[in-house]
C-alpha cells in the first residue's frame, strides 16, 4: 500500500470491541480509524485503547485503505453543497468532520456506516437550505468531496463543548439560557420533521470562551420523526434501547442536562462555601 510518506498519519477514532455478555464480557480487539493525506485507513490490534498511546509511533498497526465509495455517499451537485476551502483555512477557522467514522468497526460495518453518512449529509443540507441558520444549531458550510464522494462536512470551529466547559470548572452563569437555547433548537428541528436523538454535553458547543449561547452539533443520529434510528444516543443521556426517532428523546435529554447542570452548580457552590 502507498503510505503517502509525505503526509502524517492522523488518528480519527479508536474503540475497544468487546464480546460476550455480562458478567463474561471480554476484550476482542481495538479498532483504529486514521487518515494519511486524502486516504482513509483502518487497523485492528490486541492492544486496548487505554494502552494504545500515539498510533503514529507504533509499528505493529497494519493499516488498510478504505475506499470512500464504501463508506460515504456519492457527491451529487444537485443535492450537495461543496465547501470552498483549502487546508490552511480548514485548520485555522473551520471544523472538518470526517464522514464514515461513526459506527465503523471494519468491512462488515460499511453498509451501515454509509447509511449513517448519507443521512447526516441529507440532514445538514436540509437545514442549510431551509432559511437562515438557527442560532442554536451548528452552521453547515458545505461538504468536502474526495474520489467523487461526500467525505467530510464543514462547520465553523467552535471553541469548546459543554462537557469541556464543565471539566475546566467553569460555572455557567445562566443555566436557563442553555436550556432555553437547546429547547429552541429542538423546536426548530421538529418543525423540519426531525429529532436529534443524541443530545448530550459533548454535542453542545459554545463559540467562545465567554460565550453563553449553546450550539447543537453532530447530526449522525438525527432522523425524520418516526423513522428507524441508524445510530442511537450516548449511554447515560437517553434510551439506548430506542429504535425510532422521536421528539421525546430530545426533550428527555435536555431535562437530564438541566438536572446535571443544577447538580454541578450546587457542587461548585459547596466547594467555595456558598449557600
C-alpha positions as CSV (number, residue, x, y, z in Angstrom):
1,X,0.0,0.0,0.0
2,X,1.2,3.5,-0.8
3,X,1.5,5.1,2.6
4,X,1.8,8.7,1.3
5,X,5.1,9.1,3.0
6,X,5.0,12.9,2.8
7,X,1.8,13.1,4.8
8,X,1.5,12.5,8.6
9,X,-0.7,9.7,9.9
10,X,-3.7,11.2,11.9
11,X,-5.9,9.2,14.2
12,X,-9.6,9.9,13.7
13,X,-11.1,7.4,16.0
14,X,-10.3,4.3,18.2
15,X,-12.5,2.0,20.2
16,X,-12.4,-1.3,22.1
17,X,-14.5,-4.0,20.7
18,X,-16.0,-6.4,23.3
19,X,-17.6,-9.8,23.0
20,X,-19.7,-11.9,25.4
21,X,-22.5,-10.9,27.8
22,X,-22.5,-9.8,31.4
23,X,-20.7,-10.9,33.5
24,X,-18.4,-12.6,31.0
25,X,-17.6,-9.7,28.7
26,X,-14.1,-9.7,27.4
27,X,-11.9,-7.6,25.0
28,X,-11.9,-8.8,21.4
29,X,-9.9,-6.2,19.6
30,X,-9.3,-2.5,19.3
31,X,-10.1,-0.7,16.0
32,X,-8.2,2.4,14.9
33,X,-9.5,4.6,12.1
34,X,-7.0,7.1,10.7
35,X,-6.2,9.3,7.7
36,X,-3.0,9.8,5.7
37,X,-3.3,12.6,3.3
38,X,-6.5,12.0,1.4
39,X,-6.6,8.3,2.3
40,X,-8.8,6.8,4.9
41,X,-7.3,3.8,6.8
42,X,-8.2,1.3,9.4
43,X,-6.3,-1.2,11.5
44,X,-7.1,-3.6,14.4
45,X,-4.9,-4.6,17.3
46,X,-5.0,-6.6,20.5
47,X,-3.9,-3.5,22.4
48,X,-6.6,-1.8,24.3
49,X,-7.3,2.0,23.8
50,X,-6.0,2.9,27.2
51,X,-2.7,1.4,26.4
52,X,-2.6,2.3,22.7
53,X,-0.7,5.6,23.1
54,X,0.3,7.5,20.0
55,X,-0.7,5.4,17.0
56,X,1.8,7.3,14.8
57,X,4.7,5.9,16.8
58,X,3.5,2.2,16.7
59,X,4.9,-0.2,14.1
60,X,2.5,-3.1,15.0
61,X,-0.5,-1.4,13.4
62,X,-1.0,-2.6,9.8
63,X,-3.3,-0.2,8.2
64,X,-5.5,-0.9,5.2
65,X,-7.1,1.6,2.8
66,X,-10.9,2.1,3.0
67,X,-12.5,3.3,-0.3
68,X,-14.6,6.4,0.2
69,X,-17.3,4.8,-2.0
70,X,-17.7,2.1,0.5
71,X,-18.4,4.4,3.5
72,X,-19.6,7.7,2.0
73,X,-22.4,8.8,-0.4
74,X,-21.6,9.8,-3.9
75,X,-21.4,13.6,-4.4
76,X,-24.4,15.0,-6.3
77,X,-24.1,18.6,-7.3
78,X,-27.9,19.0,-7.4
79,X,-28.3,17.8,-3.8
80,X,-25.0,18.6,-2.1
81,X,-23.2,21.9,-1.5
82,X,-19.4,21.7,-1.9
83,X,-17.5,23.9,0.5
84,X,-14.8,26.2,-1.0
85,X,-12.0,25.7,1.5
86,X,-8.3,24.9,1.4
87,X,-6.3,23.0,4.0
88,X,-4.9,26.2,5.7
89,X,-8.3,27.7,6.3
90,X,-9.8,24.4,7.5
91,X,-7.1,24.1,10.1
92,X,-7.4,27.7,11.2
93,X,-11.0,28.6,11.5
94,X,-13.2,25.6,10.4
95,X,-14.0,22.2,11.7
96,X,-14.0,19.4,9.1
97,X,-16.0,16.4,10.3
98,X,-14.9,13.3,8.5
99,X,-17.8,11.0,7.5
100,X,-17.7,7.3,7.6
101,X,-16.3,7.1,11.1
102,X,-19.4,6.7,13.3
103,X,-20.2,3.1,13.8
104,X,-17.2,1.8,11.8
105,X,-15.8,-1.4,13.1
106,X,-14.3,-2.9,9.9
107,X,-15.5,-4.0,6.4
108,X,-18.7,-5.7,7.7
109,X,-19.9,-2.4,9.1
110,X,-19.5,-0.4,5.8
111,X,-23.1,-0.6,4.6
112,X,-24.5,0.8,7.9
113,X,-21.7,3.4,8.1
114,X,-22.6,4.6,4.6
115,X,-26.3,4.9,5.5
116,X,-25.4,7.0,8.6
117,X,-23.2,9.3,6.5
118,X,-25.9,9.6,3.8
119,X,-28.4,10.5,6.5
120,X,-26.2,13.1,8.1
121,X,-25.4,14.9,4.9
122,X,-29.1,14.9,4.0
123,X,-30.0,16.5,7.3
124,X,-27.3,19.2,7.1
125,X,-28.3,20.1,3.5
126,X,-32.0,20.2,4.6
127,X,-31.2,22.5,7.5
128,X,-28.9,24.8,5.5
129,X,-31.5,25.3,2.7
130,X,-34.4,25.9,5.0
131,X,-33.5,29.6,5.6
132,X,-31.2,31.5,8.0
133,X,-29.3,29.3,10.3
134,X,-30.8,28.9,13.7
135,X,-28.5,30.5,16.4
136,X,-28.6,27.3,18.5
137,X,-27.7,24.9,15.6
138,X,-24.3,24.5,14.1
139,X,-24.0,26.3,10.8
140,X,-23.3,23.9,7.9
141,X,-20.9,25.4,5.4
142,X,-20.8,22.6,2.8
143,X,-19.1,19.3,2.1
144,X,-15.6,18.1,1.1
145,X,-15.5,15.9,-2.0
146,X,-12.9,13.1,-2.4
147,X,-12.9,10.4,-5.1
148,X,-16.4,11.6,-6.2
149,X,-17.9,11.1,-2.7
150,X,-19.0,13.3,0.2
151,X,-16.1,12.6,2.5
152,X,-16.5,15.3,5.1
153,X,-18.8,18.1,6.4
154,X,-17.6,21.6,7.1
155,X,-18.7,23.8,10.1
156,X,-17.3,26.8,11.9
157,X,-14.7,25.8,14.5
158,X,-16.5,26.4,17.8
159,X,-14.4,27.0,21.0
160,X,-15.5,24.2,23.4
161,X,-18.2,21.7,24.3
162,X,-20.4,21.9,27.3
163,X,-18.6,18.9,28.7
164,X,-15.2,20.6,28.3
165,X,-16.5,23.8,29.9
166,X,-17.6,21.9,32.9
167,X,-14.4,19.9,33.1
168,X,-12.4,23.2,33.4
169,X,-14.6,24.1,36.4
170,X,-16.5,26.9,34.8
171,X,-19.8,27.7,36.5
172,X,-22.5,28.5,33.9
173,X,-23.8,32.0,34.6
174,X,-27.3,31.1,33.5
175,X,-28.5,27.5,33.2
176,X,-31.9,28.7,32.0
177,X,-30.2,30.3,28.9
178,X,-28.6,27.0,28.0
179,X,-31.8,25.0,28.5
180,X,-33.9,27.6,26.6
181,X,-31.4,27.6,23.7
182,X,-31.5,23.8,23.5
183,X,-35.3,23.7,23.6
184,X,-35.4,26.3,20.8
185,X,-33.1,24.1,18.7
186,X,-35.3,21.1,19.3
187,X,-38.4,23.1,18.3
188,X,-36.7,24.1,15.1
189,X,-35.7,20.6,14.2
190,X,-39.2,19.5,15.0
191,X,-40.7,22.0,12.5
192,X,-38.4,20.4,9.9
193,X,-39.8,16.9,10.9
194,X,-36.6,15.9,12.6
195,X,-35.3,14.9,16.0
196,X,-31.7,14.9,17.0
197,X,-31.7,11.8,19.2
198,X,-28.3,12.2,20.7
199,X,-28.2,15.4,22.8
200,X,-25.5,15.2,25.4
201,X,-22.8,17.6,26.8
202,X,-20.3,16.6,24.1
203,X,-22.8,17.6,21.4
204,X,-23.4,21.1,22.7
205,X,-20.8,23.8,22.0
206,X,-20.0,27.4,22.5
207,X,-18.5,29.8,20.0
208,X,-16.1,31.4,22.5
209,X,-14.7,31.0,26.0
210,X,-17.1,33.5,27.5
211,X,-20.0,32.8,25.1
212,X,-23.2,31.6,26.7
213,X,-25.2,30.6,23.6
214,X,-25.4,26.8,23.3
215,X,-25.0,25.4,19.8
216,X,-26.2,21.9,19.0
217,X,-23.8,19.9,16.8
218,X,-23.4,16.3,15.5
219,X,-26.3,15.1,13.3
220,X,-25.3,11.5,12.6
221,X,-28.2,10.3,14.9
222,X,-30.6,12.9,13.5
223,X,-33.6,11.3,11.7
224,X,-37.1,12.1,10.4
225,X,-39.6,11.7,13.1
226,X,-41.0,8.2,13.3
227,X,-38.2,6.7,11.2
228,X,-35.9,3.9,12.4
229,X,-32.7,5.0,14.1
230,X,-29.5,4.2,12.3
231,X,-27.4,5.3,15.3
232,X,-28.7,5.8,18.8
233,X,-28.0,8.1,21.8
234,X,-25.0,8.2,24.0
235,X,-25.3,5.9,27.0
236,X,-26.5,7.8,30.2
237,X,-28.1,10.5,28.1
238,X,-31.0,8.7,26.7
239,X,-32.7,5.4,26.0
240,X,-30.1,3.2,24.4
241,X,-32.9,0.7,23.5
242,X,-34.8,3.3,21.4
243,X,-35.3,2.2,17.8
244,X,-37.4,5.1,16.4
245,X,-36.7,8.9,16.1
246,X,-39.0,10.8,18.4
247,X,-39.0,14.3,19.8
248,X,-39.3,13.0,23.4
249,X,-35.8,11.6,23.1
250,X,-34.6,15.2,22.8
251,X,-36.9,16.6,25.4
252,X,-35.8,14.0,28.0
253,X,-32.1,14.6,27.1
254,X,-32.5,18.3,27.8
255,X,-34.2,17.5,31.1
256,X,-31.3,15.4,32.0
257,X,-28.8,18.1,31.0
258,X,-30.7,20.7,33.1
259,X,-30.6,18.4,36.1
260,X,-26.9,17.7,35.5
261,X,-26.1,21.4,35.4
262,X,-28.1,22.2,38.5
263,X,-26.2,19.4,40.4
264,X,-22.9,20.8,39.0
265,X,-23.9,24.3,40.2
266,X,-24.7,23.0,43.7
267,X,-21.3,21.2,43.8
268,X,-19.4,24.3,42.8
269,X,-21.1,26.4,45.4
270,X,-20.4,23.8,48.1
271,X,-16.7,23.8,47.2
272,X,-16.5,27.6,47.7
273,X,-18.7,27.6,50.8
274,X,-21.7,29.4,49.3
275,X,-25.2,28.6,50.5
